């Protein structure tokens, strides 16, 4: 096994610290994206239900006036 000198050890430690910080930041961003997706699903479901209700209402009104 090769031995590292003090400079190489310091660089390795700095690289590990940088990588650890980046992983923490990426985890935070992924958590935020998950939260946004969860909220987005509710909004999409709401729009679908609203569109369905409006379509049924318009269809009923048109049928009432034209269908007799």
N, C-alpha and C positions, 0 to 999 in steps of 0.2 A: 504494500500500500504506500502511496506517495504521501509525503508530508507537505503541508502547506506552510509557506512563510507567513509572517504577520500581516503583510500587505494583502496577500491573497485571501487570508482568513477574514480580514476586514471587509474586502470587496464581497466575499460570499455572504457575510452577515448583512451587509447593506442591501444586497440583491434579495435576500430572503425577506428582509423588512419591507422592501418596496413591493415585492410580490404579495406579501400578506396584506398590505394596505390596499392593493388593487383587488384582491379577492374579496375583502370586506366591502369595498365600494361596489363591486359587481353584484354581490349578494343583496345589498341594499337596493340597487336598481332593479334587480329581478323581483324582489318583494314588492316594489312600487308598481312594476308592470303587472304582477299578479293581481294586486289590489285594483288597478285600473280595469283589467279585464273582467273582474268580478262585477264591478260597478257597470261596465259596458254591457254585460249580458242582461242585467236588469233593465237597462234603458232600451235595448233592442227588443226584449220581450214586451215591454210596455208599448213600443211603437207598433209591433205586430198586432197586439191586441187592439190598440186604438184603430189601426187601419182596418182590421177585420170588422170591428163594430161600426165604423163609418161606412164601410162597403155594404154591410147588411142593411144599415139604415137607408142609404141612398137607394139600394135595390128595392127595399120595401116601399119607399115613397114612389119610385118610378112605377113599380108594379101596381100600386094603388091607383095612380092617375091614369095609366095607360091600359092596365088590365081590367079595370072595371070593378 
